[in-house]
């Protein structure tokens, strides 16, 4: 999915892609760890992440404490 949106018209829409929770294979159940997210479209700049993974997301240093606040970034 993430690679497909590259061909979309970036000026006419905004997209948020994210899971609702992580389920690490190691523990085989939901956890409360942060999840990766991607905001794409008009007004968003790349942050250097190369892959859509928990480890890559953590390496960016971008963290939103209250998950529901991400919607404000999408609709600005």
DSSP file (Angstrom, degrees, kcal/mol; ACC not computed):
  #  RESIDUE AA STRUCTURE BP1 BP2  ACC     N-H-->O    O-->H-N    N-H-->O    O-->H-N    TCO  KAPPA ALPHA  PHI   PSI    X-CA   Y-CA   Z-CA
    1    1 A X     >        0   0    0      0, 0.0     4,-1.2     0, 0.0     3,-0.4   0.000 360.0 360.0 360.0 -47.1    0.0    0.0    0.0
    2    2 A X  T  4  +     0   0    0      1,-0.3     3,-0.5     2,-0.2     4,-0.4   0.901 360.0  47.8 -59.1 -43.4    2.7    2.5    1.0
    3    3 A X  T >4 S+     0   0    0      1,-0.2     3,-0.8     2,-0.2    -1,-0.3   0.793 104.7  62.2 -69.6 -26.6    4.6    2.2   -2.3
    4    4 A X  G >4 S+     0   0    0     -3,-0.4     3,-1.3     1,-0.2    -1,-0.2   0.821  91.8  63.3 -69.2 -31.8    1.4    2.6   -4.4
    5    5 A X  G >< S+     0   0    0     -4,-1.2     3,-1.8    -3,-0.5    -1,-0.2   0.668  79.6  83.9 -72.7 -12.7    0.5    6.1   -3.2
    6    6 A X  G <  S+     0   0    0     -3,-0.8    -1,-0.3    -4,-0.4     4,-0.2   0.804  90.2  52.0 -57.3 -28.3    3.7    7.5   -4.7
    7    7 A X  G <  S+     0   0    0     -3,-1.3    -1,-0.3    -4,-0.2    -2,-0.2   0.528  89.5 102.2 -86.6  -6.3    1.8    7.7   -8.0
    8    8 A X  S <  S-     0   0    0     -3,-1.8     2,-0.9    -4,-0.2     3,-0.0  -0.351  89.5 -93.0 -76.0 159.0   -1.2    9.6   -6.6
    9    9 A X    >>  -     0   0    0      1,-0.2     3,-1.2    -2,-0.1     4,-0.5  -0.628  36.2-163.0 -74.8 104.6   -1.6   13.4   -7.0
   10   10 A X  T 34 S+     0   0    0     -2,-0.9    32,-1.0     1,-0.3     3,-0.4   0.728  82.4  58.8 -64.3 -24.6    0.0   14.8   -3.9
   11   11 A X  T 34 S+     0   0    0      1,-0.2    -1,-0.3    30,-0.2    -2,-0.1   0.674 103.3  50.6 -80.9 -16.8   -1.6   18.2   -4.3
   12   12 A X  T <4 S+     0   0    0     -3,-1.2     2,-0.3     1,-0.1    -1,-0.2   0.501 113.3  20.1-104.5  -2.9   -5.2   17.0   -4.2
   13   13 A X     <  -     0   0    0     -4,-0.5    29,-1.1    -3,-0.4     2,-0.3  -0.982  54.9-139.8-156.6 167.9   -5.3   14.8   -1.1
   14   14 A X  E     -A   41   0A   0     -2,-0.3     2,-0.4    27,-0.2    27,-0.2  -0.984  20.0-163.2-131.5 144.4   -3.7   13.8    2.3
   15   15 A X  E     -A   40   0A   0     25,-3.0    25,-2.7    -2,-0.3     2,-0.5  -0.981  10.0-162.4-132.9 139.4   -3.3   10.3    3.6
   16   16 A X  E     -A   39   0A   0     -2,-0.4     2,-0.5    23,-0.2    23,-0.2  -0.991  11.2-175.2-118.0 125.3   -2.6    8.8    7.0
   17   17 A X  E     +A   38   0A   0     21,-2.4    21,-2.3    -2,-0.5     2,-0.3  -0.986  23.0 131.9-121.1 126.3   -1.4    5.2    7.2
   18   18 A X  E     -A   37   0A   0     -2,-0.5    19,-0.2    19,-0.2     2,-0.1  -0.961  48.3-117.3-165.5 151.1   -1.0    3.5   10.6
   19   19 A X        -     0   0    0     17,-0.7     3,-0.1    -2,-0.3    16,-0.1  -0.471  25.2-127.4 -82.8 165.9   -1.8    0.3   12.5
   20   20 A X  S    S-     0   0    0      1,-0.3     2,-0.3    -2,-0.1    -1,-0.1   0.729  84.2 -12.7 -86.6 -21.9   -3.9    0.5   15.6
   21   21 A X  S    S-     0   0    0     13,-0.1    -1,-0.3     2,-0.0     2,-0.2  -0.953  71.1-104.7-168.8 154.5   -1.4   -1.4   17.8
   22   22 A X        -     0   0    0      9,-0.5     9,-1.9    11,-0.4     2,-0.2  -0.608  20.3-168.7 -84.5 151.5    1.7   -3.5   17.5
   23   23 A X        -     0   0    0     -2,-0.2     7,-0.2     7,-0.2     5,-0.1  -0.696  17.4-154.8-134.4  80.9    1.6   -7.3   17.9
   24   24 A X    >>> -     0   0    0      5,-0.4     4,-2.3    -2,-0.2     5,-0.6  -0.286  16.1-135.1 -61.3 138.7    5.3   -8.3   18.2
   25   25 A X  T 345S+     0   0    0      1,-0.2    -1,-0.1     2,-0.2     0, 0.0   0.871 103.0  63.7 -58.6 -37.7    6.0  -11.9   17.2
   26   26 A X  T 345S+     0   0    0      1,-0.2    -1,-0.2     2,-0.1    -2,-0.0   0.867 117.7  24.2 -58.1 -39.9    8.1  -12.3   20.3
   27   27 A X  T <45S-     0   0    0     -3,-0.5    -1,-0.2     2,-0.2    -2,-0.2   0.605  92.1-145.7-103.3 -14.2    5.2  -11.8   22.7
   28   28 A X  T  <5 +     0   0    0     -4,-2.3     2,-0.3     1,-0.2    -3,-0.1   0.777  67.1  78.7  54.7  34.6    2.4  -12.9   20.3
   29   29 A X  S   <S-     0   0    0     -5,-0.6    -5,-0.4    -7,-0.0    -2,-0.2  -0.967  91.0 -73.0-156.1 169.2   -0.1  -10.4   21.7
   30   30 A X        -     0   0    0     -2,-0.3     2,-0.3    -7,-0.2    -7,-0.2  -0.332  47.7-168.6 -65.2 147.3   -0.9   -6.7   21.5
   31   31 A X        -     0   0    0     -9,-1.9    -9,-0.5     2,-0.1    -1,-0.0  -0.832  31.2-122.2-129.7 172.6    1.4   -4.2   23.3
   32   32 A X        +     0   0    0     -2,-0.3     3,-0.1   -11,-0.1    -2,-0.0   0.184  66.3 129.1-100.3  15.8    1.3   -0.6   24.1
   33   33 A X        -     0   0    0      1,-0.1   -11,-0.4   -11,-0.1    -2,-0.1  -0.293  70.0 -89.8 -66.4 154.8    4.4    0.3   22.2
   34   34 A X        -     0   0    0    -13,-0.1     2,-0.3     1,-0.1    -1,-0.1  -0.296  42.2-139.8 -61.8 151.2    4.3    3.3   19.7
   35   35 A X        -     0   0    0    -16,-0.1     2,-0.1    -3,-0.1    -1,-0.1  -0.827  17.5-106.6-111.9 153.1    3.3    2.4   16.2
   36   36 A X        -     0   0    0     -2,-0.3   -17,-0.7    16,-0.1     2,-0.3  -0.439  39.1-175.2 -71.5 152.5    4.8    3.8   12.9
   37   37 A X  E     -A   18   0A   0    -19,-0.2     2,-0.4    16,-0.1   -19,-0.2  -0.984  14.9-152.2-144.6 157.2    2.6    6.2   11.0
   38   38 A X  E     -A   17   0A   0    -21,-2.3   -21,-2.4    -2,-0.3     2,-0.5  -0.987   3.0-167.5-134.0 125.2    2.9    7.9    7.7
   39   39 A X  E     +A   16   0A   0     -2,-0.4     2,-0.4   -23,-0.2   -23,-0.2  -0.959  20.7 177.8-106.6 124.7    1.3   11.3    6.7
   40   40 A X  E     +A   15   0A   0    -25,-2.7   -25,-3.0    -2,-0.5     2,-0.3  -0.973  28.3  47.5-132.5 141.7    1.5   11.9    3.0
   41   41 A X  E >  S+A   14   0A   0     -2,-0.4     3,-1.9   -27,-0.2   -27,-0.2  -0.847  87.6   5.2 132.3-164.3    0.2   14.6    0.8
   42   42 A X  T 3  S+     0   0    0    -29,-1.1     3,-0.1   -32,-1.0   -31,-0.1  -0.287 125.6  13.1 -58.0 126.6    0.2   18.4    0.5
   43   43 A X  T 3  S+     0   0    0      1,-0.3     2,-0.4    -2,-0.0    -1,-0.3   0.311  97.3 114.4  92.4  -8.2    2.3   20.1    3.2
   44   44 A X    <   -     0   0    0     -3,-1.9     2,-0.3     0, 0.0    -1,-0.3  -0.797  47.1-159.3-100.6 140.0    4.1   17.1    4.5
   45   45 A X        -     0   0    0     -2,-0.4    -6,-0.1    -3,-0.1     2,-0.0  -0.866  27.9-101.3-113.9 149.3    7.9   16.6    4.1
   46   46 A X        -     0   0    0     -2,-0.3    -6,-0.0     1,-0.1    -1,-0.0  -0.366  22.5-157.0 -65.1 146.2    9.9   13.4    4.3
   47   47 A X        -     0   0    0      2,-0.1    -1,-0.1    -2,-0.0    15,-0.1   0.306  49.9 -95.2-109.3   7.6   11.6   12.7    7.6
   48   48 A X  S    S+     0   0    0      1,-0.3     2,-0.1     2,-0.0    -2,-0.1   0.301  74.6 143.9  99.5  -9.4   14.3   10.4    6.3
   49   49 A X        -     0   0    0      1,-0.1    -1,-0.3     8,-0.0    -2,-0.1  -0.415  28.3-172.0 -65.0 137.1   12.6    7.1    7.1
   50   50 A X        +     0   0    0      1,-0.1     2,-0.3    -2,-0.1    -1,-0.1   0.656  66.8  30.9-102.5 -21.9   13.3    4.5    4.4
   51   51 A X  S    S-     0   0    0      2,-0.1     2,-1.1     0, 0.0    -1,-0.1  -0.920  76.7-117.7-136.6 159.8   10.9    1.7    5.6
   52   52 A X        +     0   0    0     -2,-0.3     2,-0.3     4,-0.1   -16,-0.1  -0.676  69.3 121.0 -98.7  77.5    7.6    1.5    7.3
   53   53 A X  S  > S-     0   0    0     -2,-1.1     4,-2.4     1,-0.1     5,-0.2  -0.906  73.8-113.7-135.3 162.0    8.7   -0.4   10.5
   54   54 A X  H  > S+     0   0    0     -2,-0.3     4,-2.5     2,-0.2     5,-0.2   0.923 117.3  49.8 -60.7 -44.8    8.6    0.2   14.2
   55   55 A X  H  > S+     0   0    0      1,-0.2     4,-1.7     2,-0.2    -1,-0.2   0.911 112.3  46.6 -63.0 -43.3   12.5    0.3   14.3
   56   56 A X  H  > S+     0   0    0      2,-0.2     4,-0.8     1,-0.2    -1,-0.2   0.905 112.1  51.1 -66.2 -41.1   12.7    2.9   11.5
   57   57 A X  H >X>S+     0   0    0     -4,-2.4     3,-1.0     1,-0.2     4,-0.6   0.922 109.0  51.1 -61.6 -44.0    9.9    5.0   13.0
   58   58 A X  H ><5S+     0   0    0     -4,-2.5     3,-1.1     1,-0.2    -1,-0.2   0.872 103.5  59.5 -61.0 -37.1   11.7    5.0   16.4
   59   59 A X  H 3<5S+     0   0    0     -4,-1.7    -1,-0.2     1,-0.2    -2,-0.2   0.706  95.6  63.3 -67.8 -19.1   14.9    6.1   14.7
   60   60 A X  H <<5S-     0   0    0     -3,-1.0    -1,-0.2    -4,-0.8    -2,-0.2   0.745  98.1-135.7 -76.3 -22.3   13.2    9.3   13.3
   61   61 A X  T <<5 +     0   0    0     -3,-1.1     2,-0.5    -4,-0.6    -3,-0.1   0.476  58.5 137.0  79.5   1.1   12.6   10.6   16.8
   62   62 A X      < +     0   0    0     -5,-0.5     2,-0.4   -15,-0.1    -1,-0.3  -0.720  24.4 164.7 -83.7 124.2    9.1   11.6   15.9
   63   63 A X        -     0   0    0     -2,-0.5     2,-0.6    -3,-0.1    -5,-0.0  -0.991  27.5-159.4-144.3 131.3    6.6   10.7   18.6
   64   64 A X        -     0   0    0     -2,-0.4     6,-0.1     1,-0.2     3,-0.1  -0.943   9.9-157.7-113.0 110.7    3.1   11.7   19.3
   65   65 A X  S    S+     0   0    0     -2,-0.6     2,-0.7     1,-0.2    -1,-0.2   0.910  83.9  40.6 -55.8 -52.1    2.2   11.1   22.9
   66   66 A X  S >  S-     0   0    0      1,-0.1     3,-2.3     2,-0.0     4,-0.3  -0.889  77.3-151.9-103.9 110.7   -1.6   11.0   22.5
   67   67 A X  G >  S+     0   0    0     -2,-0.7     3,-1.8     1,-0.3     4,-0.3   0.789  90.6  64.9 -53.5 -34.9   -2.4    9.1   19.3
   68   68 A X  G >  S+     0   0    0      1,-0.3     3,-1.0     2,-0.2     4,-0.4   0.725  88.7  71.0 -64.5 -18.8   -5.7   10.9   18.7
   69   69 A X  G X> S+     0   0    0     -3,-2.3     4,-0.8     1,-0.2     3,-0.6   0.632  77.7  78.5 -71.9 -12.4   -3.7   14.1   18.2
   70   70 A X  H <> S+     0   0    0     -3,-1.8     4,-1.5    -4,-0.3     3,-0.4   0.808  82.1  65.6 -66.7 -27.5   -2.4   12.8   14.9
   71   71 A X  H <> S+     0   0    0     -3,-1.0     4,-2.1    -4,-0.3    -1,-0.2   0.868  93.9  59.6 -62.3 -35.8   -5.7   13.7   13.2
   72   72 A X  H <> S+     0   0    0     -3,-0.6     4,-0.9    -4,-0.4    -1,-0.2   0.874 104.4  50.2 -60.2 -37.1   -5.0   17.4   13.9
   73   73 A X  H  < S+     0   0    0     -4,-0.8    -1,-0.2    -3,-0.4    -2,-0.2   0.856 110.3  51.2 -68.1 -34.4   -1.8   17.0   11.8
   74   74 A X  H  < S+     0   0    0     -4,-1.5    -2,-0.2     1,-0.2    -1,-0.2   0.883 114.4  40.2 -70.7 -39.3   -3.8   15.4    9.0
   75   75 A X  H  <        0   0    0     -4,-2.1    -1,-0.2     1,-0.2    -2,-0.2   0.491 360.0 360.0 -95.3  -2.4   -6.6   18.0    8.7
   76   76 A X     <        0   0    0     -4,-0.9    -1,-0.2    -5,-0.2    -2,-0.1   0.512 360.0 360.0 -59.2 360.0   -4.5   21.2    9.1
